[in-house]
Amino acid sequence: MARQREPNGVEPEFSEDDIQRAQLGPRGVPGAPDPAKMTPQREKKTPKHIDQGHTS
């Protein structure tokens, strides 16, 4: 079965990291919860509105 290629400029639905995380879990342990969480300081620093930039 041939794999269908995505056209240039289109992100795939899942990245290789997403596929590995689904198979092995977030820290390489299947079924384990993801211990990473955003700290309050990082949450304050993260912008709420993200400027997509200019197209030209």
HUMOGI-V153411 format. One line per field, one symbol per residue. psi: psi as a letter, one per 30 degrees, with the letter a starting at -180 (. if undefined). burial: 1 if it has 9 or more other C-alpha atoms within 8 Angstrom, else 0. A space follows every 10 residues. Layout:
psi: ???
burial: ???
//
This chain:
psi: kkkkkklkgk klekleeeee eeefleggjk fkljfklkle eeeefkkekj kfakf.
burial: 0000000000 0000000011 1001110000 0000000000 0000000000 000000
//
